[in-house]
């Protein structure tokens, strides 16, 4: 008989988060119960609640993990770029790659934002969107100061459009039921976005 594997509380919580993200790739997050999560993990609901006081706490942990993953990837991508425009492109592809690797994440985020009540997870997701937008806006402001963007560009609108471009790709992939296709569409879509914000190379202004 194989030896029993003992995991720390943090490891069990991390496994629960991973299980929820995995289930969200196939199921409507609104319909996922603690029973579904426990069954997926081959544990009892009682074991699940040893590490989380409530279902809301589970969703908050999943949302927090998602927020930290997204922001850390965006920041790392931007840090490795040669200029602000390259940083924006690297951030865009880093986010798309993350979604392709974790197709349950978009369902999870949309599901939390649709809640009527202010759940802890919904607050985390809203905070993520604000942090994300600020990160994008900072790179756009740097590009503008470097003279890389077309004159008179509305930086706030460009930041909104950046996020909207990612969201548009995600929604199309969800409707097609094939999240793997998102990576193949990303380069062409970003090129169109970039065409709208970048300064014309022939411009003297």
C-alpha positions in Angstrom: 0.0 0.0 0.0 1.5 3.4 -1.0 2.5 5.8 1.7 0.0 8.5 2.5 1.0 11.9 1.2 0.7 14.6 3.8 0.2 18.2 2.5 0.5 21.4 4.4 -2.6 23.7 4.8 -1.1 26.1 2.2 -0.6 23.2 -0.3 -4.1 22.0 0.2 -5.5 25.5 -0.4 -3.4 25.8 -3.5 -4.7 22.5 -4.8 -8.2 23.7 -4.2 -7.6 26.8 -6.2 -6.2 24.8 -9.0 -9.2 22.4 -8.9 -11.6 25.3 -9.2 -9.8 26.9 -12.1 -9.8 23.5 -13.9 -13.5 22.9 -13.3 -14.3 26.5 -14.6 -12.8 25.5 -17.9 -15.7 23.1 -18.4 -18.5 24.2 -16.2 -20.5 27.4 -15.6 -18.9 28.9 -12.4 -22.3 29.9 -11.1 -23.3 26.2 -11.0 -20.1 24.9 -9.3 -20.8 23.7 -5.7 -18.4 22.7 -3.0 -19.6 19.2 -3.6 -18.3 19.4 -7.2 -15.0 20.8 -6.0 -14.6 18.1 -3.3 -15.5 15.3 -5.8 -12.9 16.7 -8.3 -10.3 16.6 -5.6 -11.4 13.2 -4.3 -11.9 14.6 -0.8 -15.0 15.2 1.4 -16.7 18.5 1.8 -15.7 18.4 5.4 -12.0 18.2 4.4 -12.5 21.2 2.1 -14.0 23.3 4.8 -11.0 22.6 7.1 -9.1 25.0 5.0 -11.8 27.4 3.9 -14.5 28.7 6.2 -17.1 29.1 3.4 -17.6 28.8 -0.4 -17.1 32.6 -0.6 -13.6 32.1 0.9 -12.8 29.6 -1.8 -13.8 31.9 -4.6 -11.9 34.8 -3.0 -8.7 32.6 -2.9 -9.2 31.7 -6.6 -9.7 35.3 -7.5 -6.7 36.4 -5.5 -4.5 33.7 -7.2 -5.7 34.9 -10.6 -5.0 38.5 -9.8 -1.5 37.8 -8.7 -0.8 35.6 -11.6 -2.0 38.1 -14.2 -0.3 41.1 -12.6 3.0 39.3 -12.1 3.1 38.1 -15.7 2.2 41.5 -17.0 4.9 43.2 -14.9 7.5 40.7 -15.9 6.7 41.0 -19.5 6.9 44.8 -19.4 10.2 44.7 -17.5 11.8 42.7 -20.2 10.8 44.9 -23.1 13.0 47.4 -24.8 10.6 50.3 -25.0 7.0 51.2 -23.9 5.4 50.0 -27.2 7.3 46.7 -26.9 6.2 46.5 -23.3 2.5 46.8 -24.3 2.9 44.1 -26.9 4.7 41.8 -24.4 1.9 42.4 -21.8 -0.8 41.7 -24.4 0.7 38.4 -25.3 1.5 37.4 -21.7 -2.1 37.8 -20.8 -3.3 35.9 -23.9 -0.8 33.1 -23.1 -2.1 32.9 -19.5 -5.7 32.6 -20.7 -4.7 29.9 -23.2 -3.0 28.0 -20.3 -5.9 28.5 -17.9 -9.2 28.7 -20.0 -11.3 28.6 -16.9 -10.1 32.0 -15.8 -12.3 34.1 -18.1 -15.4 32.3 -17.0 -14.4 32.8 -13.4 -13.8 36.5 -13.7 -17.0 37.2 -15.7 -19.0 35.1 -13.3 -17.8 37.1 -10.3 -18.5 40.4 -11.9 -22.1 39.3 -12.6 -22.8 38.8 -8.9 -25.6 41.0 -7.5 -23.9 41.1 -4.1 -20.5 42.5 -3.3 -18.7 39.2 -2.6 -15.0 39.2 -1.5 -14.1 37.6 -4.8 -15.9 40.3 -6.8 -14.0 43.0 -4.9 -10.7 41.2 -5.8 -11.7 41.1 -9.5 -12.6 44.7 -9.5 -9.3 45.6 -7.9 -7.5 43.5 -10.5 -9.2 45.4 -13.3 -8.1 48.7 -11.8 -4.5 47.6 -11.3 -4.4 46.2 -14.8 -5.7 49.4 -16.4 -3.2 51.5 -14.4 -0.4 49.3 -15.6 -1.4 49.7 -19.2 -2.0 53.4 -18.8 1.5 53.8 -17.3 3.1 52.2 -20.4 1.0 54.3 -22.7 2.0 57.4 -20.9 5.7 56.4 -21.2 5.2 55.8 -24.9 3.5 59.2 -25.3 6.3 61.0 -23.5 8.8 59.2 -25.8 7.0 60.5 -28.9 5.9 57.0 -30.0 2.2 57.6 -30.1 0.2 59.7 -32.5 -0.4 63.3 -31.5 -3.5 64.0 -29.4 -4.1 60.4 -28.5 -6.5 59.9 -25.6 -4.4 57.8 -23.2 -7.4 56.8 -21.1 -9.3 55.7 -24.1 -6.3 53.8 -25.4 -6.0 52.0 -22.1 -9.7 51.1 -22.2 -9.3 49.8 -25.7 -6.3 47.6 -24.8 -8.3 45.8 -22.2 -11.4 45.7 -24.5 -9.2 44.1 -27.2 -8.2 41.3 -24.9 -11.8 40.9 -23.7 -13.1 40.8 -27.3 -10.7 37.9 -28.1 -11.8 36.1 -25.0 -15.5 36.4 -25.8 -15.0 35.2 -29.3 -13.1 32.2 -28.1 -15.7 31.4 -25.5 -18.5 31.6 -28.2 -16.5 29.3 -30.5 -15.9 27.0 -27.6 -12.2 26.8 -28.4 -10.0 28.9 -26.1 -6.9 27.4 -27.7 -7.6 29.5 -30.8 -7.0 32.8 -28.9 -3.3 32.6 -29.3 -3.5 32.3 -33.1 -5.7 35.4 -33.4 -3.7 37.6 -30.9 -0.9 38.9 -33.2 -3.2 40.2 -35.9 -5.5 41.8 -33.4 -2.7 43.6 -31.6 -1.3 44.8 -34.9 -4.6 46.6 -35.6 -4.7 48.1 -32.1 -1.1 49.3 -32.5 -1.9 50.8 -35.9 -4.5 53.0 -34.2 -2.3 54.4 -31.4 1.3 54.5 -32.8 2.7 57.6 -34.5 3.0 57.5 -38.2 6.7 56.9 -39.0 6.5 59.6 -41.7 5.0 62.2 -39.4 7.1 65.2 -38.4 4.9 66.1 -35.4 
